[in-house]
Amino acid sequence: MSCFDTVTATYNPDDVKDRMVAVRVRYITIDPMLRVWISGAKTYLPALVPGSAIPGFGVGQVIKINDSSNRFNKP
């Protein structure tokens, strides 16, 4: 189960519908240990299997919030 859909596309502000956020990804990192996890070697974490989530981190910049309740758009 995923909380997010990853989409690569040209940014169009009109595509950000109500209750959506547009984020420009600035940095992504994937742990170098990933090669070991995929190999199935014994580690402190269980091996990754096809279809599982890959651990990593990222930094993004929010470029648009569309919230009709104006909860986040207040000046």
C-alpha positions in Angstrom: 0.0 0.0 0.0 1.3 3.4 -0.9 0.5 6.9 0.5 1.8 8.7 -2.6 1.7 8.4 -6.4 5.0 9.3 -8.1 4.5 11.1 -11.3 7.1 12.7 -13.6 5.5 15.4 -15.8 5.8 19.0 -16.9 4.4 21.2 -14.1 1.1 22.9 -14.9 -0.4 24.9 -12.0 -3.9 24.1 -13.3 -3.3 20.4 -12.7 -3.0 21.0 -8.9 -6.6 20.2 -7.9 -8.3 20.9 -4.6 -6.6 19.3 -1.6 -3.4 18.7 -3.6 0.1 19.9 -3.1 2.8 20.3 -5.8 6.4 19.7 -4.7 9.5 20.2 -6.6 12.0 17.5 -5.6 15.4 19.1 -4.9 17.4 16.1 -3.6 16.9 12.4 -3.3 19.2 10.0 -1.5 19.2 6.2 -1.5 21.2 4.4 1.1 24.4 2.7 -0.3 23.4 -0.3 1.8 20.6 -0.9 -0.7 22.8 -3.1 -2.8 23.3 -5.5 0.2 19.5 -5.4 1.0 18.7 -6.4 -2.5 21.3 -9.2 -2.6 19.5 -11.0 0.3 22.7 -11.0 2.5 22.1 -11.2 6.2 21.9 -7.7 7.7 20.1 -5.9 10.5 17.1 -5.4 8.2 15.2 -8.0 6.1 16.1 -8.3 2.4 14.1 -6.3 -0.1 12.0 -8.2 -2.5 10.6 -7.1 -5.9 7.7 -4.7 -5.4 8.7 -3.6 -1.9 9.4 0.0 -1.0 13.0 1.2 -1.2 14.1 3.2 1.8 15.4 6.7 1.0 15.0 10.3 1.9 14.4 13.5 -0.1 14.1 17.2 0.2 11.5 19.1 -1.8 10.1 22.6 -2.2 6.4 23.2 -2.0 5.5 25.2 -5.0 1.7 25.2 -4.8 -1.0 24.3 -2.3 -4.5 24.1 -3.5 -6.9 24.0 -0.5 -10.4 25.5 -1.0 -10.9 25.7 2.8 -8.0 28.3 2.8 -6.6 26.5 5.8 -3.1 26.7 4.4 -3.4 29.7 2.0 -3.9 32.4 4.7 -1.5 35.3 4.3 
